[in-house]
Amino acid sequence: MDAVLLCLDSGTTTVKAAAFDRCGRMVAIAHRENSALRRDRVHVEQDMTVSRDDALAVLRACVEQLTGRVEGIVLTAQGDGLWPIDAQGQPVGPAMTWLDGRARALAAAPERMAALEAIEEVTAARPTAASQSLQLLWLQQNDPARLAQIAHVLRLKEWLFLSLTGKLMAEPSAALPVWGDWRNGQMSGVVQDQLGLTRGIELLPDFTPVGDCRASLSAQAAAAIGLPAGVPVLLGPGDVQATLIGLGLGGQTGVTRASIFGTSAIHACHLPDPAAMREKPAGAMVQRFVMGEGYLCFHPCFNGAALLQHVNQLLPGAAPTHAPSYSGVVLHPFFEPGGERAPFTAPHASGAAFGLTAATTPAQITWAAREALAFIARTSHDMMNAPTGTLALGGGLAGDADFAGFIATVMGSDVQRSTSGHAGLHGLAAIGARFLLGADDATIARDWVGATDEPIAPQQGAIAAYAQSKFGVFSQLIGAVAPFWQTLSTVRDQAEHLTKDQPA
């Protein structure tokens, strides 16, 4: 009977599970849409019970395909947000996800700028609407009764780990950019003090490094999944780091930087010293690389591939286009209610379109949205001073060869695509191979990182000239419009009140 590792990745859009044999081959997979997500304007929440049940269901669906013995379970999930539980380990209402925009005003209040800058000095990242710290402050100011019921604040992966094992544990890589000092790896009281939180780091679970953060599958969860109790469960790093590992960043020769286009977008590089970054926007994050030396430096953007859905909703009846439709249209991709997190840390950032004429087609607008995502990637990698080399491309948009070709042209480097859509699961499997199976670096790089397509080289000639010229215009327009983002946000709020006040 062959032994396998079972991996779980509970994302914003999809909940996935996969099994890998001891040679790193995927032998089973199951997934379902994230049915727990609830959107209501700036409220973007998840039902924690439904999130747990979705995870158990995909794990069971994966186990039902197996004939081998499960040697261990490795899990991750979407990163930030506030997942509250009471003293009995039960949810205290819905989770505030990383897309929730209610704390946006707290991140933009002029009287709080000095405090946010002091926090950034310690954590290397300024709090945004996605941060647990500001979401706790929002609860403190707007729902103190609910805050009083909370015994612990978790991330989704910690909630799922608790659901699988009955143990309240966490690993520090994803929490340090919000609550701690990345230099010494310790949580800090500075965040709580500067924000005036009545309750803060005492609500966090105890932290144990990846590799040691493990417990046994409980009898109750084992029955739900269809496995014997006692199987080791390993808590991996956040989904961002797991996916970057699955794309080969930090592990495969020549892969020096990566961009992931899922619901959000992540742009990252692996650096021995984060001080090498040319420019560090307030929303940048630094995490210790869990598979070896150095750090992962990355820009977590609120606005990723979901931008294409938003644009298509504004163009009813228009067929989504994948083929390039070059034009003079320049689009700014800041459509999420929390504004933007990086490379522009601006809670009031909003989308815009320039160069529209009566002759503009929907296809040109939807292609301009893809161009905008490529331009943001270029901006992020330039700021991070990412080492030159191959760009690993992951997420749903990696399957779009035309987009991959355009981003290669904008970046001026080869693009290595992972089009299976399972880089996060491969990254988890690599982590499991290291910490549960004892695999070495060479074996992991050879067998456990996901397979990639043939590299795509930058285009030359007229297309390259167009891309470089348009990137310059895109960047100049952001500089010109950014001073008006807060004013536009005020006007939107006024319009929303007018709409609410109109008689039915």
N, C-alpha and C positions, 0 to 999 in steps of 0.2 A: 504494500500500500504506500503510494507516494505521499510525502509530506508537503504541505503548502503553507504559505503565509496568506492571511486574509487581511485586506486593507480597506479602510472606510474613509471616504472624503465627502463630508456634508457641506456642499457649497451653497451659494446664494440662489442659484438657478436650479441645480441638479444635485441629488444625493446619489453617490456612486459607491459601489463595493466591487472589489476584484480579488481573485486568488492567483498567487504566483507559485510555481514549483521551485525547487532548489536550484534550478538553472536560470531563474529570472524570467521564465516564460509565463505569460498570462494564460491561465487555463480556464478561467470563468469570470464573468462580469455580469453585474446587474445594476440597474439605475432606475430612478423615478424622479419626476418633477418635484421640486421643493414645494409641497402643498401647505407648508406652515406659514409662508410669507403673506403678510397683510399690508397693503399700501393704502393710505388715505392722506393724500397731499404730502405734507412733511412728515407725517407719522408713517414709519416703515418698521413694522414689528414682526415678530415670529411667535407663534404659539409653541411654547417649549415642550408641551406634551406631544403635540403633533410632530415636532422635530425629532423627538426620541423615537416615536413610533415609525416614522419614515426610515430612520437609521436601522432599527431592528428589522424592518421589512426587507430592505435591500440586502442586509447581511444574510437573512434567511434565504432570500431568493438566490444568492450566490452559493450558499452552503448546499442548497438542493441540487446544484449542478456538479458537486464534487464527489469523487470517490476516494480521495486521499485524506489523510489525517491532518487537521489544522494544528500547526505548531505554535501559532501565535496570531494575535490580532494587533494591527497598528492603525491608529486613527488620527485624523486631523479634521479641521472644519474651517469655515470662514472666520476671519481673524478678530476684528474689533467688535464693539458693541457691549451691551450690558445684559447679562443673563442672571437674574436674581433668584436666589433660593432662600427659604426660611430655615430655621434651626433643625427641622425634620428632613431637610433636603428636597423640599417640594417647591415648585415655581411660585414666585410672588408676582402673578400677572404675566403678561407677555414680555418677551425680550425686546429691548431697543436695539435694532441692528445697526451695523456700521453705516447704512444708508439713511438712517433716521436724521431728519433735519431740525428737530426741535431745539437742539443746543446751538444752532447756528448763530443766533444773536449773542450768546454768551461768548462765543469765540471771536466776535467782532466788536464787542463793547470797548470803547476807547479807554474807559477807566480800568480795564483789565489787561491792557497791553503790557504793562510793566511786569505783572505777575506771569503772564504767558511767556514773556522773554526770559524771566528767571527760571521757569520750568524748562524751557528749551536748553538753557545752559547746562542743565543736569542730564536731561533725558535724550538730548539731541533732536527732539521732535516737539514742536509746539502743539498743544492740544487743539483738536478740531471737533466738529460736530460728531465725529465717529468715536471719539475717545471716551472710555469709561469714566474718566475723571469729570469731564464736562457733563456727561449724561447724569452722573450722580448729583452734580450741582443743580442740574435742571430739576431732578426729583426733589432735592432739598428745598428748592424755591417754589415748586409747583405742586408737589404731591408728597408732603412730609409724612402723611399717614402711611403711605405705601413704603416709603424709605424706612420707617420705623419697624416694619415687618421683616426687613431683609437681614439675613444673617451672613450671607456671603454673596459676592458678585463674581460671576464666572464669565468665561467665553464659551462659545458653543462646544468646542472640543472638550472642555473640562466638564460641561454638563453631560455630554455623551459618555465620557469616561466614568463619571459618577453613576450614570444609568446602567453601564455595563458591568461595573465592578462593585458598586456600593461604597467606593473609596473617594474621598474628597482630596484630590491631588492636582498639581499643575506643574508645568515646566516654564522656565522664565523667559525664553527667547521673545515671545510675542508680548509679554507684559512689561518688559523693561523699557521699551520706547514710550510707554505711557506713565509708568510709576517709578522707574528706577534709573540708575546710573549705568550706562552700557560699559563704562570704563572698568568698574569694579564688579559689575554683575549683581549689585545689591539694590533692593527697593529703597526708596528715599521718602522721607516725610516732607520734602520740599513741596511736592505737588499739592498735598493736602493743605499745608500751611498757606501756600500762596493763593489757592482758590478759596480758602475759608470754608473748607468742607468740615462739617461736624463729624462725619464718619468717612473713612477713606481706606488706607492700607490695611487697617485691621479687618476689613471685610474680604480681603483677598485670601485665597487658599494658600497653604504652604507650598513652597516651590522646591522641586527636585530636578536636577539636570536630565535632559533627554538621555535615554539609555537606562537611567535608574528610576525614571517615573513609570512604574509598572505595577500592576496588581493582577489578581486572578479573576476570571470571568465568574460572576455570581450565578447561583443556581437559577434564579428567576430569569436573568438575561439569557442564560444558556438554554433554558427551555423555550424561550421565545425565538431564538436563532436556530435551534436544532443542533446544538453542540454539547459536549459534556462540560460540566462545571470545572473550573480550575485552569482553563486554557489561559496562558499569559496574555495580558492586554498591555500594550506599550503606547503611551501617549507621545505622539510625534510633535514636532514644531508646528507653527501655524501653516495654513494651506499655501501661503506665499512661498515660504522657504521650502516646503515639500515639493512644490511644483518646480521651483528653480533647480532643485537637486535633480528632479526627474528630467529636466531639459539639459542637464549636463554641466550647469554652471558650477565652477569650483571643483569639478571632478574630471571633465573630459578635456584633453589637450586642444588648445585653440579656441575654445568657447570662453570668451572673456566677458560677455554681457548678454542680457536676455530681456525680452519684452513678452509679456503675457497679456492677451486681449480676451479676457472673459467678460463677465458683467461689468467689472471695473477693469482698469489697466494697471499693470505693474511694470516698471522699468528698473532694471537692477544690474549691478556689477559686483564682482568679488575683488576686494582690496585687502592687502595686508594691513593698511593703516587708513582709516576713514579720513584722516587729515589731508589725504591726497585729493579729496574732492575739490574741484575748482570753485564751486558755489553750492552751498547747502541751503535750499529753501526750508522754511520752517516746518513744512510737512514731510520732509525726508525722514527716513528711518534707518537705524543701524542695528543689526542683529549679529551676534556671534554665530559663526558658521558651525552648525552642529556636527558636521562630518569631518572637520579638520581645522587647520589654522586659518586665521583671518576673519574677515567680516563680510557680510552681505549688506551692501548699501543700496537702498531702493526708494523709489518714488511710488507710493500707492495713490493712484488717481481714483477719484469717485467716478469719473466718466470714462467708460471703456466701450466695449462692443454694444452695450445697451443703448448707446447713442444712436445706432442704426435703427433700432426699434422706435426710439423717440422721433427720429426724423421721418420714418415711414408713417407714423401716426399723424404727423402734420401734413402728409401728402396722401390723403385717402384715395385709394384706387390706383396709386402708382405702383408698378411692379418693382420690387427691389432689384437693383442692378449690381452685378459683380464686375462687368466689363468696364474698363476705364472710360470715363466720359469727361475729358479734360475741358476746362472752362476758366473763365475769369472769376468764378464764384469762390470766395474765401469764407469758410465757416469756422466759427469758434465753438468748440464742442462741450460747453459747460452747461449741461441740461439738468443735472441732478439737483434736488432741492437743497442739499448741503453745500452747494457751490463747488469749489474745488479744493483739493487737499495738497496735491503736488503735481507738477513742479511749481504751480502757483497756489500758494496757501491763501485762499480768499473765500470765506464763507458766503460772500454775496456774488461770486462770479456767476455770470449767466451767458447763455449762448447768443450768438449773433451771426448774421449772414451779410456779406458785402458783395457788391458786384452783380446784384440781381437786375435783370432786364425783362422786358416782355418776351424775349426770345429764350429765356432760361428754361431748361427742361427739368422735370423731376429727376431724371437720370443724372444730370449734372450736379444737382444738389446732393443726392445720395452718394455720388462719387466724391464730392467735396468733403463729405463727412469722413470718408475713409482717408482722404488726404490729411485732414485735420488730426486724426489719430496718429498718422505717421509723423507729422510735424511735432506733435507733443512728445513722441518718443525721441526724436532728434534733440529736442530741447532738454529733456531729462538726461540723456546720455552725455550731452555736452556739459551740463552742470556737474555731473558726477565725475567728469574727467575719466570716463570709462576707458580701460585699456583697449587699444585697437585690436581687432580680431573679429572672429565670426560672431554674429548676433544670433542667439537661439530664440526662435519664435514659437510661442505656444498659445493655447486658448483657441476658442472657436474660430477666430479670424485667421489662424494659421492655415486653415484649409482653403483660404482664398488666395490662389496663386498670383492673381493680379495685384492684390494688396501687398503680398509678400514681395513681389517685384518692385513695387513702388517704394516700400519702406527700405529695401536694399539700396535703391537709388538715392533716396533722401539721406540715408546714413552713410553711403559710400563704402559699404562693406557687404561681404557675403552674408546671406541669411540661411540658417539651417532650421528647417521646419519640422515640428512634431505635429503631424496631422491626425494622430489617433484620438486626440482629445483626452488622453489619460495620463498626461505628464505628472499630475499630482499623485495619482495612484502608483506610478512607477517610482516616484520619489519616496513615497512611503515604503514601498517594497525594498528600495535600496537602504533606507534607514533600518528597516527590520532585518535585512541581511547583515548589516553591520552589528546591531546591538542584540539581536536574538540568535543569529546564526554564526556570527564571528567572521564574516567575509572581509577580505582585505580590500584596499583601495583599487588595485588593478582589476580584481574580480568584479567589483561593483561597477567600475567604469565600462568594463567589457560586456557584462551580462545583465546588469540590473537597470541601467538607464535606458529609457525608451528608444526604440528605433526611430531614425529620422529619414526624411526624404532627401533627394539630391539637393545640394546647396543651390541657391538662386543668387546669381551675380548681379551687381548693379547695372542698370541700363546706361547707355552712353548717348552722346549726341544731343538731339533736340529735346528728348524727354528729360535728360539729366539737367539741361539748362532751364527747362520749364520748372522742374521740381525745386531747384535751388533758388530761382527767382521768386517762386510763389512762397517758399518757406520764409524768405526775407520779408515779403509783404505781410504774411501771416503774423510774424513776430512783431513787426512794427505796429500793426493794427491792435494787437493785444496791449502793447504799451500805451497806445492812444486811448483805448476804451476802458482799461482797468480803473482809472480814476473815477469813472461814472458807475461802477458796479454797485456801490452802496446806495447811490441815489436811485438807480433803477430798482433796487430791492425795495426801497421805501415806496416808490410809485406802485410796485406790484402789491405791496401790503395795502395801500390805499384802494387800489382797484378791487382787491379781494373783499375788503369791508363794504365797498359800494355794492358789489354783487350780492353779498349776504343780506344787505339791508333792503334790496329790491323786493317788492311784494311778489308772492308766488303767482 
